[in-house]
Amino acid sequence: MTNFQFSVFNFQQLALLNKKNKLLIGFTLIELLTVVAVFATIGTIMTSILFITFRSLNKSNTLIAVKSNGNYSLSQMVDVIRNARTIKSPFPCFTPPSNTSLSTSTISLETFTNDVVTYTCGDILNGFATISSSSGWPVDTTTSIPLLDTGANGSVKLNTCSFVCSQASISDFPVITIDFSLNANSPGNFTERQASASAIPFHTSIVMRNLNR
């Protein structure tokens, strides 16, 4: 009985000693490296997720700015053209015998308040072209107001622009087609350059049903 008690006592002491030795030894180098590798992997994944999120946000903001500029300019021109009373230039749209449409970078219209509004596509080659609105007849360029946020610090760049006036016959209502495209202006990083690589088109046609009324 005494020997059995002694053996149990020795076993308990041995277990306690082993536990104390393990506490003194701590973590092995392999265990530490494994933990570091796990945390590094988690950090890399989180960084990638944040980078993709911010990149998508920047791209979306760039596209929103371009679309907002284009839609605003388009709506301004559509309202005036739809309610115009007379086309001052180009006139007439009807060009017998071929009846071809007239494409131009400038269009002038007279409103029901006897004001003349002229829309002009700027020189694309100068780098800071815009679509501008001027008043007066002949056209007074000093009253020119840009419809787009272009320029060195602007958010968009005019890529293409034209107005087309078409009329099947002299008795038909003229149809004015507005066609232009925009890019983001001088993007500052790779993401924004990707977003602006392709120009965003804006296109619509308006029938002038109030002509000569």
JOZITA-V62405 format. One record per residue. N is the residue number from 0. RES is the residue in one letter. OMEGA is omega in degrees with one decimal (none if undefined). Layout:
N/RES/OMEGA
N/RES/OMEGA
//
This chain:
0/M/-179.8
1/T/179.2
2/N/180.0
3/F/177.4
4/Q/179.4
5/F/-180.0
6/S/178.0
7/V/179.3
8/F/179.3
9/N/179.5
10/F/178.6
11/Q/177.8
12/Q/-179.9
13/L/179.1
14/A/179.2
15/L/178.9
16/L/178.3
17/N/179.1
18/K/179.1
19/K/179.0
20/N/178.5
21/K/179.0
22/L/179.7
23/L/-178.3
24/I/-179.9
25/G/-178.0
26/F/176.1
27/T/-179.7
28/L/179.4
29/I/178.8
30/E/178.7
31/L/178.9
32/L/178.6
33/T/178.4
34/V/178.9
35/V/-179.8
36/A/178.9
37/V/179.7
38/F/177.6
39/A/178.4
40/T/178.0
41/I/178.7
42/G/178.9
43/T/179.6
44/I/-179.9
45/M/178.8
46/T/178.6
47/S/179.5
48/I/179.4
49/L/-180.0
50/F/179.1
51/I/179.7
52/T/-179.8
53/F/178.9
54/R/178.6
55/S/179.6
56/L/178.8
57/N/179.4
58/K/179.4
59/S/179.5
60/N/178.5
61/T/-180.0
62/L/178.6
63/I/179.8
64/A/-180.0
65/V/-179.3
66/K/179.4
67/S/177.9
68/N/-177.7
69/G/-179.3
70/N/177.8
71/Y/-179.3
72/S/-179.3
73/L/-178.9
74/S/178.2
75/Q/-179.0
76/M/-179.1
77/V/-178.9
78/D/-178.5
79/V/-177.9
80/I/-178.1
81/R/-177.1
82/N/-179.8
83/A/-179.1
84/R/-175.9
85/T/170.1
86/I/177.6
87/K/-179.4
88/S/-3.5
89/P/-178.8
90/F/-5.6
91/P/173.7
92/C/-179.6
93/F/-175.8
94/T/178.1
95/P/0.2
96/P/-173.7
97/S/-179.0
98/N/179.3
99/T/177.7
100/S/179.1
101/L/178.0
102/S/-175.5
103/T/176.6
104/S/-178.6
105/T/175.5
106/I/-179.3
107/S/-177.5
108/L/176.4
109/E/-178.3
110/T/-179.5
111/F/174.3
112/T/178.8
113/N/173.0
114/D/176.5
115/V/179.2
116/V/-179.5
117/T/175.5
118/Y/-175.0
119/T/170.6
120/C/-179.0
121/G/-179.9
122/D/-176.8
123/I/-173.5
124/L/-176.2
125/N/174.8
126/G/-178.7
127/F/-178.5
128/A/178.1
129/T/169.9
130/I/-175.1
131/S/177.7
132/S/179.7
133/S/179.1
134/S/178.4
135/G/176.0
136/W/-0.8
137/P/-173.1
138/V/178.0
139/D/-175.7
140/T/179.7
141/T/179.0
142/T/-175.4
143/S/178.6
144/I/-180.0
145/P/176.9
146/L/-178.4
147/L/177.1
148/D/179.7
149/T/-177.8
150/G/-176.1
151/A/-178.6
152/N/-179.3
153/G/-177.3
154/S/-177.6
155/V/176.7
156/K/179.4
157/L/-177.0
158/N/175.3
159/T/179.8
160/C/175.6
161/S/171.8
162/F/178.5
163/V/177.2
164/C/-178.8
165/S/-177.7
166/Q/-176.3
167/A/178.6
168/S/-177.2
169/I/-178.4
170/S/-179.4
171/D/176.1
172/F/175.9
173/P/175.8
174/V/179.3
175/I/178.6
176/T/176.8
177/I/-177.2
178/D/175.1
179/F/178.9
180/S/-175.4
181/L/170.3
182/N/169.5
183/A/-173.5
184/N/175.0
185/S/179.1
186/P/-173.1
187/G/179.9
188/N/-174.5
189/F/-178.7
190/T/-179.0
191/E/176.3
192/R/176.4
193/Q/-178.2
194/A/-175.8
195/S/-178.0
196/A/179.0
197/S/179.8
198/A/177.3
199/I/-176.7
200/P/174.1
201/F/-172.3
202/H/173.8
203/T/177.6
204/S/-177.6
205/I/175.2
206/V/-178.2
207/M/-175.3
208/R/178.9
209/N/-176.4
210/L/176.0
211/N/177.7
212/R/none
//
